Amino acid sequence: MTLKMMNERYRPDPSKQAQQAKLYAEWLADHEDELAERNSELERANQGKNAAYAAKHRAKLLNAIPTWADLSLVERLYTEAAASGMHVDHIYPLQGETVCGLHVANNLRLLTPLENLKKGNRVQDMPDAPAIEGVKQ
């Protein structure tokens, strides 16, 4: 069988594609509430992971993630923060006025939301944060 014959034989049928798209749209409409509930549950269950992913994305845009960074520790910290209602703070901000920090576990700590909002995008002297298991201080 030649390539041309194979292309003809397996070319998608536009009428079938339209029919499948219509059936899928109907299915989505019928299950809209169920899917929304499921997505909400997944969001709640993975709050920490989602926050870690978003922070990683922002840091990546700033080239603030070194190749040696252990991102599993970073993710664990964000998961812990989400579970306890705390904020993850960059000790040295990713975009500070005088210094730029990295998105690594050694540069992260948990703060209460109020403390983190007061600190803002500044380097601030604060008592040593509690040690994170597996992270050298």
ABEGO torsion letter per residue (X at the ends): XBAAAAAAAABBBAAAAAAAAAAAAAAAAAAAAAAAAAAAAAAAAAAAAAAAAAAAAAAAAAGABBAABBAAAAAAAAAAAAAAGBBBBBABBABBAABBBBBBAAABBBBBAAAAAAAEABBBBBBBBBBBBGBBX
